[in-house]
Amino acid sequence: MKSWIEISAAALAQNVAAIGRVAGSETQVLAVIKADGYGHGATTVAPALVRAGAHWLGATDLAEAVDVRQTLGSADNTRLLIMSAILPEDSPGIVEHRLTPSIWTPEHIQALESAAAAAGTRLAIHLEIETGMARQGAAPGSELAAALQALAHSPHIDCEGLYTHLCESEVAHSPVTAQQRQRFTAALDQVLAAGISPRLVHIGNSSSVDESSTLPFIRQMAARIGALPMVRTGLAVYGHTLTVEGGQPHLNAQLEPALVWKAPILHLREIVPGTTVGYGATFTADRPMRLALLPAGYADGFRRAGSSGVGNGWVMVAGQRAPIVGRVSMNLTVVDVTEIPGLSIGQEAILLGPGVTAEDHARWSNTISYDILCGIRANIRLV
């Protein structure tokens, strides 16, 4: 018997609509489904996000994008952006499945040009610019010049989009973000000078939509070249945002978490004072207690940091908090239900959802909600 997660299609639709309102009606919305839909199941949420009006979907790599393309069906024309670096051997699959890769090196372009030429087609790509993350993208100057030269010699490649990624978008009016904007502007100038006019410009992620000060810049850059602005929202699609530092959020209050993680009560046990619970006997009962056993632990993504005496985590049972007792183990967790009457075997506990959020889990674990959501391993149900 395992835990499961329920994904609300209605919440996904509400969140996509909220992002569109804040980003602006002229702005396209890319819903990020990488990392298996941030733990929500990429192939589960993709059709719901398309129905909700997402213009694009963003996958991690070729394999994830192909799974989603096949789920959507061959007749579906939803655009799929591969957001991580590609390998040369990925190129034929990218062309075959009508995917849009992120590129920034001559090697990327040459491999894709060969694949597109062999298929007798033209392939749209998005050129990523490095402005301050030191991960992916061509830096303005010689790196970008090399990519642009390769594009000039690639008649089967269409530079449809230009984008970068912000490293501090949750910080209001960040000087780091301001510097990244300057570098992106320089890159756009260099691209235009090479005779390339992308039709999409995208810079903002979930936090940049929530914080909002970068949105006018995105629109300005797009308008300058007659392109459409786009935002790449991941966490917000699923109903969460990071805390805006030094400013007011514009999006957070309009979002609804789409995921609820549940598990059944496997066993109920009465214990007497002096009884120890779990590995290391880290908890000793000081009173008569009633404990419930749940089939989820750190192997399922329920973090060991939530153990009593460490993070002091809890779950929700019958609408009440049930504190974790002892250490979270590999596939089992014990919680205190002494003050919750009328429970029975099989009754549902909420591991993450109303009353115990991803942000709560992140606080126990000294991490961020992205990390918590992406780490859940459970059966998925769309409701």
N, C-alpha and C positions, 0 to 999 in steps of 0.2 A: 504494500500500500504506500502510495507516494503523495507528496504535496502537489498542488496544481495552482496555476495562475489563470485568472479570468481577465480578459481584455475587453473593455467596453468600446464597441464601435461608435456609440453615441458620444463618448468622451473624446475619442480621436477626431470626430467631425467637429465638435465644439472647439477643440484646440486649433485645428487648421483654420477654421473661420476666424478665431480670435487673432491668430498670427496675421492673417490677411488684413484684418481691420487696422491693426497697429502699423504694419509695414506699409500699407497703402494699396489702394485698388489697382494701381498700375504696376505693382511689384509682384513678380512671380514667386511662388513658394515651392522650394525644394524640401521635401520631407526626408530626413536622413533615416535610413533603415539599416545602417551598417551595424556591425557587432550583433547580428541577429536581431535587428530592431531594438537595440538597447535592452536586450533580454526579453522583449515582448514577442519575439518570433517574427522574423522578416517576412516569411511567406504568409503568415497569419495576418499581419497588419497591412501589407502592401495593397491588397484589393480594397480594404476599408479606406485607406488613405487616398487612393485614386477616386473612389466614390465621393469622398469628402471634398475633393477639388484640388488636391495637390497637383501642381503642374509637372513636377519632376520627383523622382526618388533617387536617393543617394546611397549606393552600396559600398561595401568595403573593397571587394576585389572581384575578379572575373567569376569565380565559383558562386559567390553569393548573388551576384547580379544575374547569372544564368538561371539559378533557382527561382529568383523572383520573376524573371521574364517568362519562364515556363509556367509558373503559377498564374500569371496574368493572362497567358494565352497568346498564340501567334498573331491573333487579329488585333491585339491591344497595341496602341501607339504611344503609351506612356514613355516618356524619356527617362533613361536610367544613366546616372553619372557614376562612374567608378572613381572613388575618392582617394584611394591609395595608389602608390606607385605600381606600374605594370611591369611585367617581364616581357622580353621579346616574344617568347613562345605564347603569350596571351593574345597576340594580335589577330590571328585567324578567328578565334572565338569571339573577340570583340566585334569584328566585322560581321560574322555570321549571325550574332544575336542582337544586332542593331543597338549596341551599347556606345556610350560616350566616355572615353577615357580622359583622365587628367594627365597631362604631359608637361614636360619642361626641359627635356634633353634632346639633342640631335638623335641619340640612339632610339629613344621612344618614337620619334617621328619617322625615322627611316624604317623601323620594323612595321609600323602601322601603314606607311605608304606602300610597302611591298605587299602587305596583306590586302589592302584596299584595291591596289592595281590588279592583283591576281583575281579578285572577285569582280572586277569591272564596275566598281562603285566608288562613291565619294564618301568619306568618313568625317563626321563632325567631331572635333576635339575641343577640350577646354584647357587653355594655357594657364598654368598656375604660376604665380609670382611669389618669390620669397621676399618678405618684408620685415621679418623679425622673429620668426619661429625657428629658423635653421633646421627645418625638417625637409619639407618638399618645396619645389618651386625654383624657378630661375630668378636669380637676383638681377635687378636692373644693372645694365652695363654689359660686360663681356659675356656673362652667362646667358642673358636674355638675347644678346646679339647672335650667339651661336644657334639658339633655338629658332630665332626668326629667319636666319639664313637657311636652316634646314627646311622650314616651312615654305620658303620661297622656291625651293627645288622639289616640292611635293605636291604635284597637281591633284592628287586624289585626297588631300587632307584639307578640311575646311575648319579654320579657327573660329568657331562659333562663340566661344565664351572666354572671358578673362576674369581671373579671380585671385584672391589671396585669403589668408586666414588670420584672424586677430587673436593675439595671445592674452589680452587683458580686457576683453570686451565687457566684463561685468563691473569694471571700475569706471565710474562716471567721469567723463572728460579727462581720460587718462593721457598723460604726455607720451606714453609708449604707443598708444593707439594713434595719437596725432602724428608721431613719427612714421608709423606704418602707412598712414594715409599719404604722407608726403612721398614715400618710396613707391607706393602704388601709382600715384599721379605721374611720377617720373617714368615708371614702366609703361603706363598708358601712352605717354608722349612718344616713347621709343617704339611702341607697337604701331602707332599711327604713322610715324615717320617711315616705317617699313612698308606702308601701303596696306595694312591690315586693319579692318574695322569690325571688331567682334559685335555680335548682336545681343549678347547677354553680359552683364557685369554683376558679379556677386562677391560680397565681402562679409556680410553679416551672418552671425550664428544666432542661437537662441538668446544668449545674453545681450547681444547688440540690439536685438529687437526689443527686449525688455528694458534695457537702459536707454535706447532710442537716439542718443546724440549722433550716432554714425549714420542713421538712416538718410538724413538730408545729403550727406556726402555721397552715398551710394546712388541716390537719384541724380545728383549733379553729374557724377562721372558717366552714368548711363546716358543722360540727356545730351551731354557734350558730343557724343558720337552717334546719337540716334539709336541707342540700344535700349533694351529693357533691363530694369534693375531686378535682381533676384536675391532672396535670402535663403540660407541653408539652415533650417531649423531642425534640430534633433530632439534634445531634451524637452523643449517646449511642446513638441508634437505629442509627447506622452504625458504632459500635464505637470511638468516640473521646470523650475529655473534655479540658477544659483542666486545667492543674495546680491543685489545691486549695492556696491560699495560707494558711499558718498553721493547717492542720488535716489530718486524715486522710481520704482518699477512702473512700467506702463502696461505690461502684459500679464504678469503673474496672477493677479486677482481674477482674470478671465479664464484661467485654465482649470481643468479638472483631471486629476491623475487617472490614467486609463487602466492601470494594473492593480489587481487585488490578489495577493498570494495567500492561499489557504491550505490548511492541513486538518485531517480528522484527529480527534482524540483516540489514541490507541488503547490507553489503559488509565484507570484511576486508582490511586493508592493512598491509603491512610497511613501516616507515620506518627511516631511518638517522639517527644523531646529526646534529644541525644542522637537521633538518627542522622547519619551523614548521607549526602547525596552527590553522586557523580564522581568522575575521575579526580583523584587527588584529595578527595574528601574535603573540598574547599568550602562546603556549606554544611553546617550542623543545625538541625532544627532546635529551636528554643521553646517550642510549643507544639501541641498537636496540630498537624497540617494535613491537607488533602492535596495531592499532586496529580497533575495530568501529564501523560507522556505523548509527545508529538513526533511524527516521522519526518523530521527535517533537521539537518545539522550543517556543519561547515562544508561538507561535500556537495550540498545542495545550494550553497551560497548564503546560508544563514550564519552570519559571522560569529566566530568564537569570541570576538571582542564584546559581544553582548552578554557574556556570562555574568552571573551575579558576582559582585565584588570587583568587577572589571569595568564593564560598560553599564551594568545594571539594566539590561534590556527587558523588554516585555512583549507579550502578544496580546491580542484582544480575544476574549471569550465571552460570549453572550453580552457583548457591549461593554464589558469591563476589562480593565487591565489585569493581566495575569503575569506577575514578574517571573523572569527566568530564575531557576534555582540551580545552583552548582554550575558546572562547566557545560557549555554547548559541546556535544560530541559529534562524531562524524556524520551520523544519520539520524540522531535522536536528540531531543531537547526536552527537559523537564520544566514545568511551570507550576506556580503556586495558584491553586483555585480554591483555597480554603474559604474565601469570602464570597464565592460564586455558587449558589445553590442550584440543585436540579439538573446537574450535568449528566450526560450519558456517553457511553462509548460511541464513536462515530460522529459526535457533534463537531461542527466546524470551529476551528480557531483561525483568526486572521493573523498571519505572520507579518504582512505588510499591506497596508490599506488604511481605511478610516480608523483613526485612533493610534496608529503606529506607522508613520510615514517613512519613505525612503530617506528623508532628511534626518529622521530620528535614528535610523540604522547607521547613517553616515556619521552622525555625531558620536555614537558609541564606538565606532570603528576608526575615528579620526581620519575620515576620508570624505569623498564627495558622493552625491547621489548617483552620478553616472556610474561610479565603481560598483555601487550596491546593485543597481538595476541590471547592469551587464553581467553580474555574477550569479544571478538566479538560474538554477537548473531545475525545472519542473515541467510537468505537462501543461500545455497551453490550450485554453478554450476561448473562443470569441463569443461574447454574449451581447 
